[in-house]
Amino acid sequence: MKKRLGVIGGMGSEATSYYFEELVKHTAAEKDQDHIDTIIFNHASIVDRTKAILTGEVDTLIEQLTKDVRMLEQLEVDNIAIPCNTSHYFYDILQEKTNVPIIHMVKETIKHAVNQFEGVRKIGVLATTGTIQSGVYKKEIEELGLETVIPSPSRQEDVMSLIYDDIKKGKPGEYEKFERAYDELVDKGSDVVILA
């Protein structure tokens, strides 16, 4: 029997759309039926993950994500993907709420970065302040004996502006904001940089 993927999306909707495009693009398919059966719940009204983590007001978010996980479980998916880095702060809590394996995007991303490039010792991370402060990338990177490199406060402001003032508002991102943050991580010795 063919497996079915469940996706909790809407964090943001553009990220979900991009995720699905990449899923289709990277599936070895010669006809429609070769693609992965996918159920996407674009939960755009879900509370802001960064704000929840930074304020400590996480109960509503956990409740919403738990409901989403259980809904997908009822739809008999075989795996769940959550294309939102920040939400992986709650990965262990969510995995406890379901028997359906949730793909750990952060672990998979780091594993890919390490396997793709030789001699990786330092990994730079560009992400929301919530993702950075949650330590979700730092934890997984350090478990591999590697070092995490993050932006300075001023470059982190560039990253947040790029995400919240540009991307989440549907505007093209200002490349200069990305470039300043990226260049700083390279100057700090990053062997690879993950745009989380």
Residue pairs with C-beta under 8 A, 6 or more apart in sequence:
2 37
3 36
3 37
3 78
3 79
4 36
4 37
4 38
4 39
4 75
4 76
4 77
4 78
5 23
5 36
5 37
5 38
5 39
5 77
5 78
5 79
5 80
5 81
6 38
6 39
6 41
6 72
6 73
6 75
6 77
6 79
6 80
6 81
6 100
7 16
7 19
7 20
7 38
7 39
7 40
7 41
7 80
7 81
7 82
7 83
8 41
8 43
8 65
8 68
8 69
8 72
8 80
8 81
8 82
8 84
8 87
9 15
9 16
9 19
9 20
9 40
9 41
9 42
9 43
9 83
10 16
10 41
10 42
10 43
10 44
10 45
10 46
11 43
11 46
11 49
11 82
11 83
11 84
11 86
11 87
12 44
12 84
12 167
12 168
13 42
13 44
14 167
14 168
14 170
15 83
15 84
16 40
16 42
16 83
18 83
19 81
19 83
20 38
20 40
23 36
23 38
24 35
27 34
27 35
27 36
28 34
29 35
39 72
39 75
39 77
41 68
41 71
41 72
43 64
43 68
46 61
46 64
46 65
46 68
47 60
47 61
47 64
49 61
49 84
49 86
49 87
49 89
49 128
49 130
50 86
50 128
50 129
50 130
50 131
51 57
51 130
52 58
52 60
52 61
52 130
53 86
53 89
53 130
53 133
53 134
54 129
54 130
54 133
58 90
61 90
62 90
62 93
62 94
65 82
65 87
65 90
65 94
66 93
66 94
66 97
69 80
69 94
69 97
69 98
69 100
69 102
70 97
70 98
72 80
72 100
73 98
73 99
73 100
77 100
78 100
78 101
79 100
79 101
79 102
79 103
80 98
80 100
80 101
80 102
80 103
81 102
81 103
81 105
82 88
82 94
82 102
82 103
82 105
83 105
85 105
85 106
85 127
85 128
85 131
85 136
85 137
85 196
86 127
86 128
86 130
86 131
86 134
86 136
88 104
88 105
88 106
88 136
89 130
89 131
89 134
89 136
91 102
91 104
91 106
91 136
94 102
95 101
95 102
106 136
106 137
106 140
106 196
107 140
109 194
109 196
110 123
110 137
110 140
110 141
110 144
110 194
113 120
113 123
113 192
113 194
114 120
114 123
114 144
114 146
116 192
117 191
117 192
119 191
120 146
120 191
120 192
121 146
121 147
121 191
122 146
122 147
122 148
122 149
122 188
122 189
122 190
122 191
123 137
123 141
123 146
123 147
123 148
123 149
123 190
123 191
123 192
123 193
123 194
124 149
124 150
124 182
124 185
124 186
124 188
124 190
124 192
124 193
124 194
125 131
125 132
125 137
125 138
125 141
125 148
125 149
125 150
125 185
125 193
125 194
125 196
126 151
126 159
126 178
126 181
126 182
126 185
126 193
126 194
126 195
126 196
127 137
127 159
127 194
127 195
127 196
128 159
128 160
128 163
129 156
129 159
129 160
131 137
131 196
132 150
132 151
132 156
137 148
137 194
137 196
138 148
138 150
141 147
141 148
142 148
149 185
149 188
149 189
149 190
150 156
150 185
151 158
151 159
151 181
151 184
151 185
152 184
155 180
155 181
155 184
156 181
158 177
158 178
158 180
158 181
159 177
159 178
159 181
161 174
161 177
162 173
162 174
162 177
162 178
162 181
165 171
166 172
166 173
166 174
166 177
167 173
182 193
185 193
186 193
